[in-house]
C-alpha cells in the first residue's frame, strides 16, 4: 500500500496534516468537496 502525506485546508490559519493510503486520500478528496474544503498532497499546499 502506498501512502500520501496530505493536508486539509479548513478555512483557518492552520492545516490538518494526515497520512492516508492513496485509496483513502481519493475518498477524502471527494468528501472534502462536499464540505467546501480542500485536501491535497502536501507539495500542493
Short mmCIF file of the C-alpha atoms (twelve columns), coordinates in Angstrom:
data_MODEL
# 
_entry.id   MODEL 
# 
loop_
_atom_site.group_PDB 
_atom_site.id 
_atom_site.type_symbol 
_atom_site.label_atom_id 
_atom_site.label_alt_id 
_atom_site.label_comp_id 
_atom_site.label_asym_id 
_atom_site.label_seq_id 
_atom_site.Cartn_x 
_atom_site.Cartn_y 
_atom_site.Cartn_z 
_atom_site.pdbx_PDB_model_num 
ATOM 1  C CA . UNK A 1  0.000   0.000  0.000  1 
ATOM 2  C CA . UNK A 2  1.272   3.437  -0.913 1 
ATOM 3  C CA . UNK A 3  0.680   6.378  1.385  1 
ATOM 4  C CA . UNK A 4  0.220   10.092 0.803  1 
ATOM 5  C CA . UNK A 5  1.213   12.913 3.144  1 
ATOM 6  C CA . UNK A 6  -1.683  15.307 2.775  1 
ATOM 7  C CA . UNK A 7  -3.113  18.424 4.342  1 
ATOM 8  C CA . UNK A 8  -6.644  19.764 4.574  1 
ATOM 9  C CA . UNK A 9  -7.406  23.475 4.423  1 
ATOM 10 C CA . UNK A 10 -10.461 24.108 6.580  1 
ATOM 11 C CA . UNK A 11 -10.548 27.857 6.117  1 
ATOM 12 C CA . UNK A 12 -8.454  28.808 9.128  1 
ATOM 13 C CA . UNK A 13 -4.828  29.778 9.615  1 
ATOM 14 C CA . UNK A 14 -3.783  26.165 10.049 1 
ATOM 15 C CA . UNK A 15 -3.908  22.873 8.170  1 
ATOM 16 C CA . UNK A 16 -4.811  19.388 9.326  1 
ATOM 17 C CA . UNK A 17 -1.973  17.102 8.189  1 
ATOM 18 C CA . UNK A 18 -2.716  13.428 7.557  1 
ATOM 19 C CA . UNK A 19 -1.021  10.296 6.292  1 
ATOM 20 C CA . UNK A 20 -3.550  8.414  4.167  1 
ATOM 21 C CA . UNK A 21 -3.458  5.461  1.827  1 
ATOM 22 C CA . UNK A 22 -3.891  6.516  -1.800 1 
ATOM 23 C CA . UNK A 23 -7.375  4.976  -1.773 1 
ATOM 24 C CA . UNK A 24 -8.412  6.850  1.376  1 
ATOM 25 C CA . UNK A 25 -6.886  10.069 0.008  1 
ATOM 26 C CA . UNK A 26 -9.094  9.898  -3.093 1 
ATOM 27 C CA . UNK A 27 -12.179 9.292  -0.926 1 
ATOM 28 C CA . UNK A 28 -11.233 12.176 1.374  1 
ATOM 29 C CA . UNK A 29 -10.688 14.491 -1.604 1 
ATOM 30 C CA . UNK A 30 -14.220 13.806 -2.876 1 
ATOM 31 C CA . UNK A 31 -15.764 14.209 0.583  1 
ATOM 32 C CA . UNK A 32 -13.880 17.474 1.180  1 
ATOM 33 C CA . UNK A 33 -15.565 18.959 -1.905 1 
ATOM 34 C CA . UNK A 34 -18.966 18.310 -0.306 1 
ATOM 35 C CA . UNK A 35 -17.960 20.435 2.701  1 
ATOM 36 C CA . UNK A 36 -16.237 23.084 0.530  1 
ATOM 37 C CA . UNK A 37 -12.817 22.264 1.969  1 
ATOM 38 C CA . UNK A 38 -9.608  21.471 0.141  1 
ATOM 39 C CA . UNK A 39 -7.402  18.445 0.634  1 
ATOM 40 C CA . UNK A 40 -4.220  17.977 -1.359 1 
ATOM 41 C CA . UNK A 41 -0.830  16.324 -1.222 1 
ATOM 42 C CA . UNK A 42 1.466   18.401 0.939  1 
ATOM 43 C CA . UNK A 43 3.521   19.631 -2.047 1 
ATOM 44 C CA . UNK A 44 0.431   21.367 -3.478 1 
ATOM 45 C CA . UNK A 45 -0.433  23.336 -0.330 1 
# 
